[in-house]
Amino acid sequence: MFEHKSEPLLTRPEFLKRQIWHALMGVCIVGSSLAIGTAGYHFLDNQRWIDAAYSATMILTAMGPSGTPNTDSGKVFGIFYALFSGIAFITTVTILLTPLAHRFLHRLHADEVDIDLKSKAPKAKAKATQTKAPGQK
């Protein structure tokens, strides 16, 4: 999915396209997690839809529970949903930061010659020929 360190650095428009794609994946994870929580609180704890959405949002954003669940099944669901929400949060943050971290690390591995050749600057060709050891043709 990502370019190898021997490949040139992505251009800004290509990088922004990648970052937007990862942001959309994050939105899908958060949205589906919120839908799971809302449905669980509604059907297992007999909460109204708005209250179920509020409870799910509070747990998903790590603000804590909005109140004590009404039923035992709601309490069991709340336990598993809280554990799931922690994993969903870590996953979403990882998905959002991966392109940035990759670009940073790729930039560290890129040589000046690689960056100059990508911009097709004339001085890059001169530098590339100067990198040979003395005495080599």
Sequence and secondary structure as in RCSB ss.txt:
>XXXX:A:sequence
MFEHKSEPLLTRPEFLKRQIWHALMGVCIVGSSLAIGTAGYHFLDNQRWIDAAYSATMILTAMGPSGTPNTDSGK
VFGIFYALFSGIAFITTVTILLTPLAHRFLHRLHADEVDIDLKSKAPKAKAKATQTKAPGQK
>XXXX:A:secstr
    TTS    HHHHHHHHHHHHHHHHHHHHHHHHHHHHHHHHHS   HHHHHHHHHHHHTTS  SS  SSHHHH
HHHHHHHHHHHHHHHHHHHHHHHHHHHHHHHHHH  HHHHHHHHT HHHHHHHHHTS TT  
